Amino acid sequence: MVKIIGVRFRDAGKVYYFDPKSYEISAGGHVIVETARGIEYGTAVGGVREVADDKVVQPLKEVIRVATGEDDAKAQRNREKEKEAMRLCREKIQKHGLEMKLIDAEYTFDNNKILFYFTADGRIDFRELVKDLASVFRTRIELRQVGVRDETRLLGGIGICGRELCCHAFLPEFEPVSIRMAKEQNLSLNPTKISGICGRLMCCLKNEEDTYEYLNSRLPNQGDEVTTTDGRKGTVQSVNVLRQRVKVIFEEGEEKELEEFEVADLQFNPRRRREKPQKNSHKNREKGKGNGNSRIHTSEEESEEEKELRELEELDHKEGKSGRPRRS
């Protein structure tokens, strides 16, 4: 076991582990640490605790100090300076006539570097822009192109549920999302209903995936033959996943009768739960090997909605998890 302190540098950002040394650090407290990007100011998450050795990437960097009042004031000044940096950078982008959209600016705590995040349709030659910005700010400049999901995380907003976006509020990392998750939850496959404001498949499709997979594994498929406790055989007409109830059609001659049963009162061959896809499994699918997230139809049979959903899923895989630079 090794003693660690989790540190987050942005709201809803990824948590990085550091060695707390002998400092008493409580959850929500601020610390100064050294990262691959330089000296930074972060917020402690969860307090000091012990984790297994294999959960930590060695060597574990140490906390430099618990943030003082001066450190807090400096961090606040940096946030104010970022607003001015955004304004100046937008002016320079317009001056150079570059087709790029500036999203955010970020100072390292020691002011050794300024990072500018932007989106663009393709590759941008911003070498002259970097030189111009460096002459103004007199420090190192880094421009980083991000995807639309990272843009939405940085800017924030309100989702169709009426709440703050998950990625901006609490989601530390983007999880792969697939059309299969929407099908498993019996959601409409209309792209406008299962896409977030970023234009990609909604992250919250992942939230209830495990629950729906478990509940569906206890139910028969539509069209399956089932047997009741009194020996009658019928065909499944529909299932209610959350209530775990099944509607069964019984045929007697030319007459048909529809009854609803608790799943425990029926005998049938249960569905097999899908195995979790391994890392980089989307690459295997692109090669035609498949990973359980099969497409709905062949390209000749699929509807316009299904084609659009497939394109959204492929865009998610291409963009990756995050365009933000690593801190360790």
C-alpha positions in Angstrom: 0.0 0.0 0.0 1.1 3.6 -0.7 -0.2 6.8 0.8 -1.5 9.2 -1.8 -3.5 12.4 -2.2 -5.8 12.9 -5.3 -5.5 16.3 -6.9 -7.7 17.9 -9.5 -6.7 20.9 -11.5 -10.0 21.8 -13.1 -13.6 21.3 -12.2 -14.7 17.8 -13.4 -11.1 17.2 -14.4 -9.1 14.0 -14.1 -7.7 13.2 -10.6 -3.9 12.7 -10.4 -2.1 11.1 -7.5 0.7 12.7 -5.6 2.7 11.8 -2.5 1.4 14.0 0.4 4.6 13.5 2.4 3.8 14.6 6.0 1.3 17.3 5.1 -2.2 17.2 6.6 -4.4 17.8 3.6 -8.2 17.6 3.8 -10.6 17.2 0.9 -11.2 20.5 -0.8 -7.9 22.0 0.3 -5.5 23.5 -2.2 -2.0 22.3 -2.8 1.0 23.2 -5.0 2.5 20.4 -7.0 5.0 19.8 -9.8 3.7 18.3 -13.0 5.0 17.7 -16.5 3.6 21.1 -17.4 5.4 22.9 -14.5 4.3 24.1 -11.0 0.6 24.0 -10.7 -2.2 24.8 -8.2 -4.7 22.1 -7.6 -7.6 21.0 -5.3 -7.3 17.9 -3.1 -9.9 15.3 -3.7 -10.9 12.8 -1.0 -8.1 13.6 1.5 -5.0 11.5 2.2 -5.6 7.7 1.8 -3.8 4.5 1.0 -4.2 2.6 -2.3 -2.6 -0.6 -3.8 0.8 -0.2 -5.3 -0.4 -1.3 -8.7 -2.9 1.6 -8.8 -0.1 4.2 -8.8 2.3 5.1 -11.6 5.8 5.3 -10.2 7.7 7.5 -9.5 5.0 9.3 -7.5 5.7 13.1 -7.5 5.5 14.9 -4.1 3.3 17.7 -3.0 5.5 20.8 -2.8 3.4 22.5 -0.1 -0.1 23.2 1.1 -1.3 26.4 -0.7 -0.9 29.6 1.3 -3.1 32.7 1.2 -0.6 34.2 -1.3 -0.9 31.1 -3.5 -4.7 31.4 -3.5 -4.4 35.1 -4.5 -2.0 34.3 -7.3 -4.3 31.5 -8.6 -7.1 34.0 -8.7 -5.0 36.6 -10.5 -4.1 33.9 -13.1 -7.8 33.3 -13.7 -8.3 37.0 -14.3 -5.3 37.1 -16.6 -6.7 34.3 -18.6 -9.7 36.5 -19.6 -7.3 39.1 -21.0 -5.2 36.4 -22.8 -8.4 35.2 -24.5 -9.2 38.7 -25.7 -5.7 39.3 -27.1 -5.5 35.9 -28.7 -8.9 36.4 -30.5 -7.6 39.6 -31.9 -4.4 37.9 -33.2 -6.4 35.1 -34.7 -8.5 37.6 -36.6 -5.4 39.5 -37.6 -3.8 36.4 -39.1 -7.1 35.3 -40.8 -7.1 31.8 -39.3 -10.2 29.6 -39.5 -10.1 28.5 -35.9 -12.4 29.0 -32.8 -10.7 29.9 -29.6 -12.3 28.0 -26.6 -10.2 28.6 -23.5 -6.9 29.9 -22.1 -5.0 28.5 -19.2 -2.0 29.8 -17.3 0.3 27.4 -15.4 0.6 28.5 -11.8 4.2 29.7 -12.2 3.2 31.6 -15.4 5.8 29.6 -17.3 3.4 28.7 -20.0 0.0 29.8 -21.5 -2.1 27.1 -23.2 -4.8 28.1 -25.7 -7.5 25.6 -26.6 -9.2 25.8 -30.0 -11.4 23.9 -32.5 -11.0 23.9 -36.2 -12.4 21.9 -39.1 -8.9 20.8 -40.2 -5.2 21.3 -39.6 -4.2 24.9 -38.9 -0.8 26.5 -39.6 -0.5 28.7 -36.5 3.3 29.1 -36.4 3.1 32.8 -37.1 0.3 33.2 -34.5 2.5 31.5 -31.8 5.4 33.9 -32.6 3.1 36.9 -32.4 1.6 35.7 -29.0 5.0 35.0 -27.6 6.2 38.5 -28.4 3.1 39.9 -26.5 3.1 37.6 -23.4 6.9 37.0 -23.1 6.4 33.4 -22.1 6.0 30.0 -23.6 2.9 29.5 -25.8 1.1 26.3 -26.6 -1.9 26.0 -28.9 -3.9 22.7 -28.6 -6.6 21.7 -31.0 -9.5 19.8 -29.3 -12.7 18.1 -30.5 -16.3 19.1 -30.0 -16.7 17.0 -26.9 -13.8 18.8 -25.2 -15.2 22.1 -26.4 -18.5 21.4 -24.7 -16.7 20.3 -21.5 -14.8 23.5 -21.4 -17.7 25.8 -22.2 -20.4 24.0 -20.2 -24.1 24.3 -20.7 -27.5 22.8 -19.9 -28.5 19.4 -21.3 -31.9 18.3 -22.6 -32.6 16.9 -19.1 -32.5 20.5 -17.8 -29.3 19.9 -15.7 -25.7 21.0 -16.0 -23.8 18.9 -18.5 -22.2 15.8 -16.9 -18.9 16.4 -18.7 -18.6 19.9 -17.2 -20.0 19.2 -13.8 -18.4 15.9 -12.6 -17.3 13.5 -15.4 -13.5 13.1 -15.1 -13.0 11.3 -18.4 -15.0 10.6 -21.5 -16.2 6.9 -21.7 -16.8 5.2 -25.1 -20.5 5.4 -26.1 -22.1 3.2 -28.7 -25.4 2.8 -30.4 -25.8 -0.6 -28.7 -26.3 1.2 -25.4 -29.3 3.1 -26.7 -30.8 -0.1 -28.2 -30.2 -1.9 -24.8 -32.2 0.8 -23.1 -35.0 0.7 -25.7 -34.5 4.3 -26.6 -35.4 5.9 -29.8 -32.7 5.6 -32.4 -33.4 9.2 -33.6 -30.0 11.0 -33.6 -31.6 14.2 -32.4 -32.9 12.5 -29.3 -29.8 10.6 -28.2 -27.2 13.2 -29.1 -25.9 15.8 -26.7 -25.4 19.5 -27.4 -21.9 18.6 -28.7 -23.5 16.7 -31.5 -22.1 13.3 -30.3 -23.9 10.4 -28.6 -24.8 11.4 -25.1 -22.4 10.4 -22.3 -25.3 9.5 -20.0 -26.1 6.5 -22.2 -23.1 4.9 -20.4 -24.5 5.6 -16.9 -27.2 3.0 -16.9 -25.6 0.5 -19.3 -24.7 -2.1 -16.6 -28.2 -1.9 -15.0 -30.0 -2.4 -18.3 -27.6 -5.2 -19.3 -28.4 -7.0 -16.1 -32.1 -6.5 -16.3 -32.3 -7.5 -19.9 -30.2 -10.6 -19.2 -33.1 -11.8 -17.0 -35.7 -11.4 -19.7 -36.6 -13.3 -22.8 -36.4 -11.7 -26.2 -39.4 -10.6 -28.1 -40.7 -13.5 -30.1 -39.2 -16.2 -27.8 -41.3 -19.1 -26.6 -41.9 -19.2 -22.9 -43.7 -21.6 -20.6 -45.9 -20.6 -17.6 -46.0 -22.3 -14.2 -49.2 -24.1 -15.3 -47.5 -25.6 -18.4 -49.0 -23.3 -21.0 -46.7 -22.2 -23.9 -46.8 -18.8 -25.5 -44.8 -16.3 -27.5 -43.4 -13.1 -26.0 -45.1 -10.0 -27.4 -43.2 -7.4 -25.4 -41.2 -6.9 -22.2 -41.1 -4.1 -19.6 -37.4 -4.0 -18.6 -37.7 -1.9 -15.4 -40.8 -3.6 -14.0 -39.5 -7.1 -15.1 -42.8 -8.0 -16.6 -43.5 -9.9 -19.8 -46.6 -9.9 -22.1 -47.3 -13.3 -23.6 -49.6 -14.3 -26.5 -51.3 -17.6 -26.3 -52.9 -19.1 -29.4 -55.8 -21.6 -29.1 -57.1 -22.4 -32.5 -58.0 -19.2 -34.2 -58.2 -17.3 -30.9 -55.4 -15.3 -29.4 -55.1 -14.3 -25.7 -52.6 -11.7 -24.3 -51.6 -12.0 -20.6 -48.9 -10.2 -18.6 -46.6 -12.2 -16.2 -43.8 -11.5 -13.7 -40.6 -12.8 -15.2 -40.2 -15.2 -12.3 -43.4 -17.0 -13.3 -42.0 -17.9 -16.7 -39.6 -20.6 -17.9 -37.3 -19.7 -20.9 -33.7 -19.6 -22.0 -32.3 -16.3 -20.6 -30.2 -14.0 -22.7 -26.4 -14.2 -22.4 -24.8 -11.0 -21.0 -22.4 -9.4 -23.4 -18.8 -9.5 -22.5 -17.2 -6.1 -21.9 -15.3 -4.8 -24.9 -11.5 -4.6 -24.4 -9.5 -1.5 -24.8 -9.0 -0.4 -28.5 -11.9 -2.8 -29.4 -13.2 -0.2 -31.8 -10.1 -0.7 -33.9 -11.0 -4.4 -34.2 -14.5 -3.5 -35.3 -13.1 -1.2 -38.0 -11.1 -4.1 -39.3 -14.3 -6.2 -39.4 -13.7 -8.4 -36.4 -16.5 -7.0 -34.3 -16.7 -6.5 -30.5 -20.4 -7.0 -29.6 -21.4 -3.5 -30.7 -22.6 -4.7 -34.1 -24.1 -2.3 -36.5 -27.8 -2.2 -37.1 -27.9 -3.3 -40.7 -25.6 -3.4 -43.7 -24.9 -0.1 -45.5 -27.5 -1.0 -48.2 -30.3 -1.7 -45.7 -29.7 1.0 -43.0 -32.0 4.0 -42.8 -30.8 7.6 -42.8 -31.1 7.7 -39.0 -29.1 4.6 -38.5 -26.4 5.8 -40.9 -26.2 9.1 -39.0 -25.9 7.3 -35.7 -23.2 5.0 -37.0 -21.3 8.1 -38.2 -21.6 9.7 -34.8 -20.3 6.6 -33.1 -17.3 6.5 -35.5 -16.6 10.2 -34.8 -16.5 9.5 -31.1 -13.8 6.9 -31.5 -11.8 9.1 -33.8 -11.7 12.0 -31.4 -10.5 9.8 -28.5 -11.1 10.5 -24.9 -9.6 14.0 -24.5 -7.5 16.6 -26.3 -6.2 18.1 -23.1 -2.5 17.7 -22.3 -1.4 15.2 -19.6 0.0 16.4 -16.3 2.0 13.4 -15.4 
